[in-house]
């Protein structure tokens, strides 16, 4: 049996080929708030799929309501859609050379037949699957995934960094859709994971007229670490964000406004704080119903604002998609997302990371679990 090694050259435990009935450890969600770490059947790759041994998994903010408030599409389900690992087995119709490859995984599984899919716009698929919500995901030792959803990792990219490819690509997708031009004034409201990554990529792209609205000390420290001047960060806990931005933009507002919170009041605020002829990019997942006051709707009309929406990223296995955009910058060390990781937990303690984010009793950025 062939020995396998990780990127550092350390000998790994030799593993036999998986067979029907083999088990693995997995976090299975049986109902709202009912998450159990237990033995589960290891998935076997179907034709066109591979079996990925998970090496690192990140907790997304959307995992918290999915596990503790709303539930998912069926039970039991293994959550987790931000992960990376190594290919252990290849299913039928998959080149055996995939075995042993270090990979990131695009979690959205497109139907391939709807209009957007035929146009290569898989993020807008009308009948998609999704690892971690519509089917079993990465909070487990193994995941079965379509080989078309894999991106091979260069040696320079760690599993932790690769587990953040998904949220980083979401941020890049929003940035590229809004397409801020050089010199335009840019506002980013909400510095959770996506907002921080968005700021990171805007800064890497050379934008400097950036104004950030956040509400945590950690967010301010990370923004300044990226290079943002201290006076370009508005602490909405103690400052009036609208007055603050007006003061810094000659009462004009932002040419491009990224709303990364998803609350009614911040979406409404985004419209009010965007300059005439400007663009509003809605990025934050909605926390509630959205209701525009008449005054806000008039602002959209009279200022001729363009409103964009985005929720995912482009993955087409081509060099110009969002995932390759991120991977290129990771490989060249032009970005350093690992600086945002505040918690590194063993797989067996992943639930502690979920509770850190749910209860907000301590400061956190990106929470990562690994084997």
C-alpha positions in Angstrom: 0.0 0.0 0.0 1.4 3.4 -1.0 2.3 5.7 1.8 1.0 9.3 1.6 2.5 12.5 3.0 1.1 15.9 3.8 2.5 19.1 2.4 5.2 19.3 5.2 6.4 15.8 4.4 5.0 14.2 7.5 3.9 10.6 7.1 0.2 10.1 7.3 -1.6 7.1 8.7 -1.9 4.5 5.9 -5.5 4.0 4.9 -7.2 1.2 3.1 -9.6 1.8 0.2 -13.0 2.6 1.6 -15.8 0.2 1.1 -19.5 0.0 1.7 -20.2 0.1 5.4 -17.0 1.9 6.4 -17.6 4.7 9.0 -16.3 8.2 9.7 -16.8 10.9 12.3 -19.3 13.6 11.3 -21.4 16.3 12.8 -25.0 15.5 11.8 -27.9 17.9 12.2 -31.0 16.1 13.2 -33.2 19.2 13.9 -32.9 22.8 14.9 -30.2 22.9 17.6 -29.7 19.1 17.5 -26.2 18.7 16.3 -24.4 15.4 17.1 -20.8 14.3 16.6 -21.2 10.6 15.8 -20.1 7.7 13.6 -21.7 7.9 10.2 -21.4 5.9 7.0 -18.6 7.2 4.9 -19.9 8.3 1.5 -18.8 6.5 -1.6 -18.1 8.6 -4.7 -20.6 8.2 -7.5 -19.6 8.4 -11.1 -18.1 11.8 -11.8 -17.3 12.3 -8.0 -14.4 12.0 -5.8 -14.0 11.4 -2.0 -12.3 14.3 -0.3 -10.7 13.8 3.1 -11.4 17.1 4.9 -8.2 18.7 6.3 -9.7 22.1 7.2 -13.2 23.5 7.6 -14.3 27.0 8.3 -17.5 28.0 10.0 -19.6 30.5 8.0 -21.9 33.0 9.7 -24.8 31.3 7.8 -24.0 28.0 9.6 -25.2 29.6 12.9 -28.9 30.2 11.9 -28.9 27.0 9.8 -28.0 24.9 12.8 -29.6 26.8 15.7 -32.6 28.7 14.2 -34.0 27.7 10.9 -32.8 24.2 10.2 -31.9 23.0 6.7 -33.6 21.2 3.8 -33.7 17.7 5.2 -32.5 15.9 8.3 -30.1 14.5 9.2 -27.7 16.7 7.3 -23.9 17.2 7.7 -23.4 21.0 7.6 -20.3 22.8 6.4 -19.6 24.4 3.0 -16.2 26.1 3.5 -13.6 23.3 3.4 -10.5 21.9 1.7 -8.7 18.6 1.7 -7.1 15.8 -0.2 -8.7 13.4 -2.7 -8.7 9.9 -1.3 -10.8 8.0 -3.9 -12.0 8.6 -7.4 -15.4 7.4 -8.7 -16.1 6.0 -12.1 -15.3 8.3 -15.0 -12.8 10.2 -12.9 -9.1 10.2 -13.9 -7.2 8.3 -11.3 -4.6 11.1 -11.3 -6.9 13.0 -9.0 -6.0 10.7 -6.1 -3.7 12.5 -3.7 -4.5 15.9 -5.1 -4.8 18.8 -2.6 -8.1 20.6 -3.4 -10.5 23.3 -2.6 -14.2 22.6 -3.2 -16.8 24.9 -4.8 -19.9 23.9 -2.7 -22.6 24.8 -5.2 -23.5 21.9 -7.5 -25.2 23.3 -10.6 -27.9 21.4 -12.5 -26.2 22.1 -15.8 -29.4 22.3 -17.8 -31.1 25.6 -16.8 -30.6 28.9 -18.6 -27.9 30.4 -16.3 -26.0 27.1 -16.3 -26.0 27.0 -20.1 -24.6 30.5 -20.0 -21.9 29.4 -17.5 -23.5 31.4 -14.7 -23.6 28.5 -12.3 -24.0 30.8 -9.3 -27.5 31.6 -10.6 -28.6 28.0 -11.2 -32.3 27.4 -10.9 -32.1 23.9 -9.4 -28.7 23.6 -7.6 -27.5 21.3 -4.9 -25.3 22.6 -2.1 -22.8 20.8 0.0 -23.5 21.5 3.7 -27.2 22.5 3.4 -29.0 20.6 0.6 -26.7 17.7 0.9 -23.9 16.5 3.2 -21.0 18.9 3.6 -17.6 19.4 5.2 -18.2 19.0 9.0 -17.0 15.4 8.6 -13.9 13.4 7.9 -15.0 12.8 4.3 -17.1 14.4 1.7 -18.2 13.2 -1.8 -18.0 16.0 -4.3 -18.2 16.3 -8.1 -14.8 16.4 -9.7 -16.0 19.4 -11.7 -16.2 21.3 -8.4 -12.6 20.9 -7.4 -9.7 23.4 -7.8 -6.2 22.1 -7.4 -4.1 23.8 -4.7 -0.6 25.0 -5.3 1.9 23.9 -2.7 2.1 27.5 -1.5 -1.5 27.5 -0.4 -2.4 25.9 2.9 -5.5 23.9 3.7 -6.7 26.6 6.0 -6.3 29.2 3.3 -8.1 27.0 0.8 -11.0 26.5 3.3 -11.5 30.3 3.0 -11.6 30.2 -0.9 -15.4 30.2 -0.8 -16.0 33.3 1.3 -13.1 35.1 -0.3 -14.6 34.4 -3.8 -18.0 35.7 -2.6 -16.2 39.0 -1.7 -14.4 39.1 -5.0 -17.6 38.4 -7.0 -19.3 41.4 -5.3 -16.2 43.6 -6.0 -16.0 42.6 -9.7 -19.8 43.0 -10.2 -19.8 46.5 -8.8 -16.5 47.3 -10.6 -15.4 50.4 -8.7 -13.2 52.6 -10.9 -9.9 54.2 -9.8 -10.6 57.2 -7.6 -14.2 56.4 -6.8 -15.3 56.7 -3.2 -16.1 53.3 -1.8 -18.0 52.5 1.4 -18.1 49.1 3.0 -20.8 48.6 5.7 -20.4 45.5 7.8 -17.0 44.0 8.5 -17.8 40.4 9.2 -15.9 37.8 7.3 -17.2 38.8 3.8 -16.8 42.5 4.6 -13.2 42.0 5.8 -12.3 40.0 2.7 -13.9 42.6 0.5 -11.8 45.3 2.1 -8.7 43.1 1.7 -9.4 42.6 -2.1 -10.3 46.3 -2.7 -7.1 47.3 -1.0 -5.0 44.7 -3.0 -6.6 46.0 -6.2 -5.2 49.5 -5.4 -8.3 51.3 -4.2 -7.6 53.9 -1.4 -10.7 56.1 -1.2 -12.4 53.5 1.1 -14.7 54.3 4.1 -15.6 51.4 6.4 -18.5 51.2 8.9 -18.1 48.5 11.6 -19.0 47.9 15.2 -16.3 45.8 16.7 -12.8 46.5 18.0 -11.5 43.4 16.2 -12.8 44.8 12.9 -11.0 48.1 13.4 -7.8 46.3 14.2 -8.0 44.1 11.1 -8.9 47.0 8.9 -5.9 49.0 10.1 -3.7 45.9 9.6 -4.7 45.8 6.0 -3.6 49.4 5.7 -6.9 51.4 6.2 -6.2 54.7 8.0 -7.8 54.9 11.4 -9.9 57.9 10.5 -11.4 55.9 7.6 -13.1 53.5 10.0 -16.5 54.6 11.5 -17.5 52.8 14.7 -21.2 52.8 14.4 -21.6 52.0 18.1 -20.6 55.6 19.0 -20.7 57.5 15.7 -23.5 58.6 13.3 -22.4 56.7 10.2 -24.4 58.9 7.8 -23.0 62.2 9.2 -19.5 60.6 9.3 -19.6 59.6 5.6 -21.1 62.9 4.5 -18.4 64.8 6.3 -15.7 62.8 4.4 -17.3 63.0 1.0 -18.3 66.7 0.8 -22.0 65.6 1.5 -22.0 63.6 -1.7 -21.9 60.1 -0.4 -20.1 57.0 -1.8 -19.9 56.3 -5.5 -20.0 52.6 -4.7 -21.6 51.3 -1.5 -21.2 47.6 -0.4 -23.9 46.6 2.2 -22.5 43.5 4.0 -24.9 43.3 6.9 -28.3 42.3 5.5 -30.6 44.3 7.9 -33.4 46.6 6.9 -31.9 49.6 8.5 -28.5 49.2 6.9 -29.9 48.6 3.4 -32.0 51.7 3.8 -29.0 53.6 5.1 -26.9 52.4 2.1 -29.4 54.0 -0.3 -29.3 57.3 1.6 -25.5 57.3 1.7 -24.9 56.6 -2.0 -24.0 59.5 -4.3 -26.3 60.5 -7.2 -25.6 58.1 -10.1 -23.9 55.7 -7.7 -24.1 51.9 -7.2 -25.4 49.9 -4.2 -24.1 46.4 -4.0 -26.2 44.2 -1.6 -24.0 41.4 -0.2 -25.3 40.6 3.3 -27.7 37.7 3.7 -31.1 39.1 4.8 -31.7 38.9 8.6 -35.4 39.8 8.1 -37.9 41.0 5.5 -36.8 44.1 3.7 -39.2 47.1 3.5 -38.2 50.3 1.8 -39.9 53.5 3.1 -41.3 55.7 0.5 -38.6 58.3 1.0 -35.9 55.6 0.4 -37.6 54.5 -2.8 -37.7 58.1 -4.0 -34.0 58.4 -3.3 -33.3 55.4 -5.7 -35.4 57.1 -8.4 -34.3 60.6 -8.1 -30.6 59.8 -7.7 -30.8 57.2 -10.5 -29.1 54.6 -8.4 -28.1 51.2 -9.6 -28.9 48.4 -7.2 -26.9 45.1 -7.5 -27.4 41.9 -5.6 -25.0 39.0 -5.1 -24.8 35.9 -2.9 -22.2 33.6 -4.3 -19.3 33.4 -6.7 -18.4 32.3 -10.2 -16.6 29.0 -10.6 -16.3 27.8 -14.2 -12.9 26.1 -14.0 -11.5 28.8 -16.1 -8.6 31.1 -15.2 -10.9 34.2 -15.1 -13.4 33.0 -12.6 -13.6 34.3 -9.0 -11.9 31.2 -7.5 -8.9 31.4 -9.7 -8.7 35.2 -9.1 -8.3 34.4 -5.4 -6.0 31.4 -5.8 -3.6 33.4 -7.9 -3.3 36.1 -5.2 -2.9 33.4 -2.5 -0.1 31.7 -4.4 1.7 35.0 -5.0 1.2 36.0 -1.3 -0.5 39.2 -2.3 -3.1 38.6 0.4 -2.9 37.1 3.9 -6.4 35.9 4.9 -4.9 33.6 7.7 -4.5 36.8 9.8 -8.3 36.9 10.2 -8.3 33.4 11.9 -8.9 33.8 15.6 -9.8 30.2 16.6 -8.1 27.0 15.4 -9.8 24.0 16.8 -9.4 20.3 16.4 -12.2 18.6 14.5 -13.6 17.2 17.8 -14.1 20.7 19.2 -15.8 22.2 16.2 -19.1 22.7 18.1 -17.2 24.9 20.5 -16.4 27.2 17.6 -20.1 27.3 16.6 -21.0 28.3 20.1 -18.4 31.1 20.2 -20.1 32.6 17.1 -23.6 31.9 18.3 -23.2 33.4 21.8 -20.7 36.2 20.9 -19.2 36.0 24.4 -15.7 36.4 23.1 -14.0 38.2 20.2 -13.7 36.2 17.0 -12.9 36.5 13.4 -12.6 33.4 11.3 -13.2 30.1 13.2 -11.4 27.1 11.7 -11.4 23.4 12.5 -9.0 20.9 11.2 -7.7 17.3 11.4 
